Amino acid sequence: MIYFLALLPATALTIAGYFVLYLSARSEGSLRSFGRYLGYWAFTLAGLVVLGAIFAAAHGGHHHGMYCPWHGDRDMHAEPAPGPAAGEPPPTPGAESETARPPTRQ
């Protein structure tokens, strides 16, 4: 539903494109061709905004294993990586755990 907000910049770009095309039709020389290209570029950007909103709505916020700069390089539905539990301090470098020591002879 929020993707309907993409219609606001698309509408603004379309109006700007028509305005630029109108002004370029009244001008002469290289300014006329520049205005035509600028107007067509505004229409192209408006179409891309609408297509981007449609794609985002169809995508539904799922990453499908792709890299996301906000969530890091991980899948959103995967199990968490093994590591220290929350609240445990990280192991200090060079310290051996008690299970890694060889048994002593008595």
Stockholm file with secondary structure:
# STOCKHOLM 1.0

chainA/1-106         MIYFLALLPATALTIAGYFVLYLSARSEGSLRSFGRYLGYWAFTLAGLVVLGAIFAAAHGGHHHGMYCPWHGDRDMHAEPAPGPAAGEPPPTPGAESETARPPTRQ
#=GR chainA/1-106 SS CGGGGGHHHHHHHHHHHHHHHHHHHTSCTHHHHHHHHHHHHHHHHHHHHHHHHHHHHHHTTCCTTCCBTTTBSSCTTSCCCCCCCTTSCCCCTTCCCGGGSCCCCC
#=GC SS_cons         CGGGGGHHHHHHHHHHHHHHHHHHHTSCTHHHHHHHHHHHHHHHHHHHHHHHHHHHHHHTTCCTTCCBTTTBSSCTTSCCCCCCCTTSCCCCTTCCCGGGSCCCCC
//
